[in-house]
């Protein structure tokens, strides 16, 4: 072939690509270099994170894909689809806010990354429901400010009149009562609780304008009162020492606090209402007041059963499926606690006392259930359609709040 007496193909790799050098070809012996750009591909899928709902919008967090496809990512696109409508928004980094959403509508959202080669694969999809902003504080004035009971409890263990009266001033909610439950109770005295129910002077004053004072909650003993004047006191003062050989249901012999409802070794004589009697004769609840809820006749609806010591309302068992949507139906709410995988140091042997026996055996895991570390959440309720922070008594640990998020007078008590 004319003009091609010999050819030397030389290839070298440069940092910007592949250079093919054609040298010593033809009569002139000259050569030429041709740069070949490496191929790029679309980026991989981002990893989806948390979607935070807001009024008519949602903020979507994510992490970049593991592979950029060989080219820098130039943008991300968040896509929300729900109610027959798709909304998108773009951004250079996480998070991305998607606007013009309809409150109360469930959207599925995903995120894609884009580089010079095009749009990459979408992330996994997660649901989010935008909603009107819900206040965590506000006035409770006008809600059950004239609630009262005055009726004979003819249960064999009681045979006394139950009285309670709630009234409101311009700033406070006040309770006066005698602590006698207004529903059927178990047998007292009993082998595990040798005390007799008797009338007690009950008085409490709570604020009408509760507000979050401590995002993590402050520990409290008496955490509030039911509408019938019976106090909420979930913990006990039963304790064990480190060896577990020295324990008492009433008193302090060591650091390990015995739970009333999550173990069977130490019996506190509680009844179907998770209630029992203190040495003073005062009946109180450790958890779900079953017969009181039945008396209120709320069925599977949200039941306002009392007030916390910081002024926020207390509900029992049920809450809306979507906290800010009263049309979403109700479900049984669960706490966000579990027993620890490994016992704490110096704990009495698990061969003696199974995990869950002591308060220290439990740990809060955000998002594990429906509620926060104080067994509460923010959302709308029948009495507070604009929303409010509220506590929930649950069938699962911690059963009722062990801490209070608002300012409160605190309190003491016995199991």
C-alpha positions in Angstrom: 0.0 0.0 0.0 1.5 3.3 -1.1 2.6 5.6 1.6 2.6 3.0 4.4 6.0 1.5 4.5 6.1 0.9 8.2 4.1 1.9 11.3 4.9 2.0 14.9 1.9 2.1 17.2 2.7 3.6 20.6 0.2 3.9 23.4 0.6 5.8 26.5 -1.8 6.4 29.3 -2.2 10.0 30.5 -4.0 11.2 33.5 -6.7 12.8 31.3 -7.3 9.8 29.0 -5.6 7.5 26.6 -3.2 9.0 24.0 -2.6 6.9 20.9 0.6 8.0 19.1 1.0 7.0 15.4 4.7 7.6 14.8 7.1 6.7 12.0 4.3 6.0 9.4 4.7 6.9 5.8 7.6 8.4 3.9 7.8 11.5 6.1 8.3 9.6 9.3 6.0 12.1 11.1 3.4 11.1 13.6 0.2 12.3 15.2 -1.4 11.9 18.6 -5.1 11.2 19.1 -6.7 11.6 22.5 -9.4 9.1 23.4 -11.6 10.1 26.3 -12.6 7.3 28.7 -16.3 6.4 28.7 -18.4 7.6 31.6 -21.7 6.3 32.9 -24.6 7.7 34.9 -24.1 7.8 38.6 -25.4 5.2 41.0 -28.4 5.6 43.3 -28.3 8.0 46.3 -29.0 6.5 49.7 -32.3 7.9 51.0 -32.4 9.4 54.5 -35.0 11.2 56.6 -38.0 13.0 55.2 -39.2 15.8 57.5 -42.7 16.9 56.8 -43.8 20.6 57.0 -46.7 22.7 55.9 -47.3 21.9 52.2 -43.7 20.7 51.8 -41.2 18.1 52.8 -37.4 18.3 53.3 -35.6 15.2 52.0 -32.2 14.1 53.2 -29.9 11.7 51.4 -26.3 10.7 51.0 -24.4 10.7 47.6 -24.2 7.5 45.6 -21.2 5.2 46.0 -20.3 5.6 42.3 -20.2 8.9 40.4 -20.0 7.1 37.1 -16.6 8.7 36.4 -17.9 12.2 36.2 -18.7 14.8 38.8 -22.4 14.9 40.0 -23.9 18.2 38.9 -27.3 18.0 40.6 -29.8 15.9 42.5 -33.5 15.7 41.9 -36.1 14.8 44.6 -39.4 13.4 43.3 -42.6 13.2 45.4 -45.6 11.4 44.0 -49.0 11.3 45.8 -52.7 12.0 45.2 -52.2 11.6 41.4 -49.6 14.4 41.3 -45.9 14.4 41.0 -43.7 17.3 42.3 -40.0 17.6 41.9 -37.2 19.8 43.1 -33.5 20.0 42.3 -30.4 20.9 44.4 -26.7 20.6 44.6 -26.7 18.7 47.9 -28.8 17.2 50.7 -31.4 18.1 51.9 -33.8 19.2 49.1 -37.2 20.8 49.9 -40.1 19.8 47.7 -42.9 22.4 47.8 -46.5 22.7 46.6 -47.5 19.5 48.3 -51.0 18.8 49.7 -51.2 18.5 53.5 -52.5 15.2 54.7 -51.6 13.4 51.5 -49.1 10.5 51.6 -46.3 10.9 49.1 -43.6 8.5 48.1 -40.3 10.1 47.5 -37.0 9.2 45.9 -33.8 11.0 44.8 -31.7 10.7 41.6 -28.2 12.1 40.8 -27.2 13.6 37.5 -23.7 13.9 35.9 -22.4 14.5 32.3 -23.7 11.1 31.2 -27.2 11.7 32.4 -29.6 10.8 35.2 -28.7 7.8 37.4 -30.8 5.2 39.1 -33.4 6.3 41.7 -32.9 5.7 45.4 -35.3 3.5 47.4 -38.7 5.1 48.0 -39.9 6.3 51.4 -43.2 7.8 52.5 -43.8 11.3 53.9 -47.0 13.2 54.8 -46.8 17.0 54.8 -49.1 18.7 57.4 -49.8 22.0 58.9 -47.4 23.0 61.6 -48.5 21.6 64.9 -47.8 23.5 68.1 -46.1 21.7 70.9 -47.4 24.1 73.4 -50.6 26.2 73.9 -53.5 26.8 76.2 -55.5 23.9 77.5 -58.2 26.3 78.9 -61.7 25.2 78.2 -60.9 21.5 78.0 -62.5 19.5 80.9 -62.3 22.5 83.2 -65.5 21.4 85.0 -64.9 17.6 85.2 -66.0 16.0 88.4 -67.0 12.7 89.9 -69.1 11.9 93.0 -70.2 8.3 93.1 -70.2 5.3 95.4 -67.7 2.6 94.5 -69.3 -0.6 95.8 -66.4 -2.8 94.9 -65.8 -5.2 97.9 -62.3 -3.7 98.3 -63.6 -0.1 98.3 -67.2 0.5 99.5 -66.6 4.3 99.6 -67.5 7.3 97.5 -65.1 8.5 94.9 -64.8 12.3 94.5 -62.7 14.4 92.2 -63.2 18.0 91.0 -61.2 19.8 88.3 -61.6 23.6 87.9 -59.6 26.2 86.0 -58.5 29.7 86.8 -57.1 32.1 84.2 -53.7 30.4 84.6 -54.1 27.1 86.3 -55.9 23.8 86.4 -56.7 22.6 89.9 -57.7 19.2 91.3 -59.3 18.4 94.6 -60.3 14.8 95.4 -60.1 11.9 97.8 -58.1 9.4 95.6 -60.8 6.7 95.7 -61.1 5.1 92.2 -64.5 5.3 90.5 -64.4 1.9 88.9 -64.0 -1.8 89.8 -60.7 -2.7 91.4 -58.9 -6.0 92.4 -58.9 -7.5 95.8 -57.1 -5.5 98.4 -55.5 -6.5 100.7 -54.0 -9.4 98.9 -51.0 -11.7 99.6 -48.7 -9.4 97.6 -50.2 -6.1 98.7 -51.4 -6.1 102.3 -52.9 -2.6 102.3 -56.5 -1.4 102.3 -57.8 1.4 100.0 -58.8 4.5 101.9 -59.7 8.1 101.2 -56.8 10.5 100.9 -56.5 14.3 100.6 -55.6 14.8 97.0 -54.7 18.3 95.7 -52.8 19.3 92.6 -52.3 22.5 90.5 -51.1 22.4 86.9 -50.5 25.1 84.4 -53.1 25.9 81.7 -50.3 26.9 79.2 -47.8 24.0 79.1 -44.7 24.4 77.1 -41.7 22.2 76.3 -38.9 23.1 78.8 -36.6 20.1 78.3 -36.4 18.3 75.0 -35.1 15.2 76.7 -37.5 15.3 79.7 -36.9 15.6 83.4 -37.3 12.6 85.6 -40.4 12.6 87.8 -42.0 10.2 90.3 -45.7 11.3 90.4 -46.2 12.2 86.8 -49.8 13.4 87.0 -53.4 12.4 87.9 -56.2 10.7 86.2 -59.5 12.6 85.8 -60.9 10.6 88.7 -58.1 11.9 91.0 -56.1 8.7 91.1 -52.4 9.5 90.7 -50.1 8.3 87.9 -46.9 6.8 89.5 -45.3 4.2 87.2 -42.1 3.5 89.1 -41.5 1.7 92.4 -39.0 2.1 95.2 -38.3 -1.6 95.3 -34.5 -2.2 95.0 -31.8 -4.9 94.9 -28.1 -4.8 95.7 -25.5 -5.8 93.2 -25.5 -9.4 94.2 -29.3 -9.7 94.0 -29.4 -11.6 97.3 -30.6 -8.5 99.2 -33.8 -7.1 97.7 -36.9 -5.3 99.1 -40.1 -4.2 97.5 -40.2 -1.1 99.7 -37.0 0.6 100.6 -33.4 1.2 99.3 -30.9 -1.6 99.7 -29.1 -1.1 96.4 -29.1 0.8 93.1 -31.2 -1.7 91.0 -34.8 -0.4 90.8 -37.4 -3.1 90.5 -40.1 -2.7 87.8 -43.7 -3.4 88.8 -45.0 -4.8 85.5 -42.1 -6.4 83.5 -41.2 -9.2 85.9 -42.8 -11.8 88.0 -40.2 -12.5 90.7 -41.2 -9.6 92.9 -45.0 -9.3 93.1 -46.5 -6.0 93.9 -50.1 -7.2 94.0 -51.3 -5.0 91.0 -54.8 -5.5 89.7 -56.3 -5.4 86.1 -55.9 -1.6 86.2 -52.2 -1.9 86.9 -53.1 -0.3 90.2 -52.3 -1.2 93.8 -52.3 0.4 97.3 -49.5 2.1 99.2 -49.1 1.7 102.9 -50.9 4.9 103.4 -54.0 3.5 101.7 -53.6 5.5 98.5 -54.5 3.6 95.4 -52.5 4.5 92.2 -51.8 3.4 88.6 -48.5 2.0 87.3 -49.9 1.7 83.7 -53.1 1.2 81.8 -56.2 1.9 83.9 -58.4 -0.6 82.1 -61.6 -0.2 84.0 -61.4 3.6 84.0 -61.0 3.6 80.2 -64.0 1.3 80.0 -66.0 3.6 82.2 -65.2 6.6 79.9 -66.7 4.6 77.0 -64.1 5.7 74.4 -63.8 2.3 72.6 -61.0 2.4 70.1 -60.9 6.2 70.0 -58.4 8.5 71.6 -59.3 8.7 75.3 -58.1 11.7 77.4 -57.7 10.1 80.8 -55.9 12.7 82.8 -53.3 15.5 83.0 -49.6 15.3 83.4 -47.9 17.3 86.2 -46.5 19.7 83.6 -50.0 20.5 82.2 -49.9 18.5 79.0 -52.8 16.0 78.5 -52.5 12.2 78.9 -54.2 9.8 76.5 -54.5 6.0 76.7 -53.5 3.4 74.2 -54.8 4.8 71.0 -53.6 7.6 68.7 -54.0 8.6 65.1 -52.2 6.6 62.5 -50.7 9.8 61.2 -50.2 12.1 64.2 -51.3 15.3 62.4 -54.2 13.8 60.5 -57.5 13.2 62.4 -59.0 11.4 59.4 -56.3 8.7 59.3 -58.0 6.4 61.8 -56.5 5.2 65.1 -54.1 2.5 66.1 -52.6 1.1 69.3 -49.5 3.1 70.0 -46.3 1.5 71.3 -43.4 2.9 73.2 -39.8 3.1 71.9 -38.0 1.1 74.5 -36.4 -2.3 74.5 -34.3 -4.4 76.9 -30.6 -3.9 76.5 -28.6 -6.6 74.7 -26.0 -6.6 77.4 -26.6 -6.1 81.1 -25.1 -3.1 82.8 -22.0 -3.6 84.9 -22.5 -4.9 88.4 -26.1 -5.9 87.6 -27.4 -8.9 89.6 -27.0 -12.1 87.6 -29.5 -12.7 84.8 -29.7 -16.3 86.0 -31.5 -14.8 89.0 -33.4 -12.0 87.4 -34.2 -11.9 83.7 -33.5 -8.8 81.7 -36.4 -6.4 82.2 -36.6 -6.9 85.9 -34.9 -3.6 86.7 -35.5 -0.1 85.3 -31.8 0.0 84.2 -32.4 -3.0 81.9 -34.4 -0.8 79.5 -33.1 1.6 76.8 -34.8 4.2 74.6 -34.3 3.8 70.8 -35.6 6.7 68.8 -38.0 5.6 66.1 -38.4 2.0 67.5 -42.1 2.7 68.3 -44.5 5.6 68.0 -43.5 7.7 71.0 -40.5 9.6 72.3 -38.4 9.0 75.4 -41.2 10.4 77.7 -43.8 8.2 76.0 -45.3 11.2 74.2 -45.7 12.8 70.8 -46.9 16.0 69.1 -50.1 15.7 67.1 -53.8 16.6 66.8 -56.3 15.1 69.2 -60.1 15.3 69.5 -59.8 17.9 72.2 -56.9 19.8 70.5 -57.6 19.8 66.8 -54.8 22.3 66.2 -52.4 19.9 67.9 -50.5 19.7 71.1 -47.7 17.6 72.7 -49.3 14.8 74.8 -48.4 11.7 76.7 -49.7 8.3 76.0 -50.3 5.3 78.4 -49.2 2.2 76.5 -49.3 -1.6 76.9 -45.6 -1.6 76.4 -42.7 -0.3 78.5 -42.5 2.4 79.9 -46.4 2.1 80.2 -46.6 5.8 81.1 -44.2 8.7 81.0 -41.2 8.4 83.4 -40.2 12.0 82.5 -41.9 15.3 81.8 -41.0 17.6 79.0 -42.7 20.7 80.4 -41.9 22.6 83.6 -43.6 20.9 86.6 -43.5 21.0 90.4 -42.1 17.5 90.5 -43.2 15.2 93.3 -42.4 12.2 95.4 -44.3 9.1 96.3 -44.1 5.4 97.2 -44.9 2.3 95.1 
